[in-house]
Amino acid sequence: MGQGKFSFREKQAQFVNRYLSHGFKDKSALVRAALDHFEEELERENLKKSASLYAEIYAEDLELKELTDSALSGWPE
C-alpha cells in the first residue's frame, strides 16, 4: 500500500483525529474511505456531464433523431 505525507487544515485534522468516533480503526482507514467516496462522487459528476453533453448533441442533430426513430420503428412498446 502506498504512503504519502499530507497537510490538513485544523478542522480537517480534528475530524481525522476523531476516527474512532466515526467508526474507523485508524486514521488511514478514514482517509481511504473519504478518498474512495470522493472518487465515486467525481465519477458520478463526470457521468452526469457526459449525459448532458450527449443529450445536447442529440437535441440538435435531426439526422440522429431520424436514425433513432427509424431504429425504434416496429419495436414493441
C-alpha positions as CSV (number, residue, x, y, z in Angstrom):
1,M,0.0,0.0,0.0
2,G,1.3,3.4,-0.9
3,Q,2.1,6.1,1.6
4,G,2.1,9.8,1.5
5,K,2.5,12.9,3.6
6,F,-0.4,15.3,3.6
7,S,-1.2,18.6,5.2
8,F,-4.7,19.3,6.6
9,R,-6.4,22.4,7.8
10,E,-7.0,22.4,11.5
11,K,-10.7,21.5,11.2
12,Q,-9.8,18.6,8.9
13,A,-7.1,17.4,11.3
14,Q,-9.6,17.4,14.1
15,F,-12.1,15.4,12.0
16,V,-9.4,12.8,11.1
17,N,-8.3,12.6,14.8
18,R,-11.8,11.6,15.7
19,Y,-11.6,8.5,13.5
20,L,-12.7,6.1,16.3
21,S,-15.9,8.0,16.9
22,H,-16.6,7.8,13.1
23,G,-16.2,4.0,13.2
24,F,-12.8,3.6,11.7
25,K,-9.9,1.5,13.1
26,D,-7.3,4.2,12.3
27,K,-6.7,7.5,10.6
28,S,-5.6,5.8,7.4
29,A,-8.9,3.8,7.1
30,L,-10.9,7.1,7.5
31,V,-8.8,8.9,4.8
32,R,-9.0,5.9,2.4
33,A,-12.8,5.8,2.8
34,A,-13.0,9.5,2.3
35,L,-10.9,9.3,-0.9
36,D,-13.0,6.4,-2.2
37,H,-16.2,8.3,-1.6
38,F,-14.7,11.4,-3.3
39,E,-13.6,9.4,-6.3
40,E,-17.1,7.9,-6.7
41,E,-18.6,11.3,-6.5
42,L,-16.3,12.7,-9.2
43,E,-17.1,9.7,-11.4
44,R,-20.9,10.4,-10.9
45,E,-20.4,14.1,-11.8
46,N,-18.5,13.2,-14.9
47,L,-21.2,10.8,-16.0
48,K,-23.8,13.5,-15.5
49,K,-21.8,15.9,-17.6
50,S,-21.3,13.3,-20.3
51,A,-25.0,12.5,-20.3
52,S,-25.9,16.2,-20.6
53,L,-23.5,16.7,-23.5
54,Y,-24.9,13.7,-25.3
55,A,-28.5,14.9,-24.7
56,E,-27.5,18.4,-26.1
57,I,-25.9,16.8,-29.2
58,Y,-28.9,14.6,-29.7
59,A,-31.3,17.5,-29.3
60,E,-29.5,19.5,-32.1
61,D,-28.9,16.6,-34.5
62,L,-32.0,16.0,-36.7
63,E,-30.3,13.2,-38.6
64,L,-29.6,11.3,-35.4
65,K,-33.1,11.7,-34.2
66,E,-34.4,10.3,-37.5
67,L,-32.0,7.4,-37.3
68,T,-33.1,6.7,-33.8
69,D,-36.8,6.9,-34.7
70,S,-36.3,4.5,-37.7
71,A,-34.4,2.0,-35.5
72,L,-37.2,2.1,-33.0
73,S,-39.9,1.6,-35.6
74,G,-41.5,-1.8,-35.2
75,W,-40.2,-2.4,-31.7
76,P,-42.8,-3.3,-29.1
77,E,-43.9,-0.5,-26.8
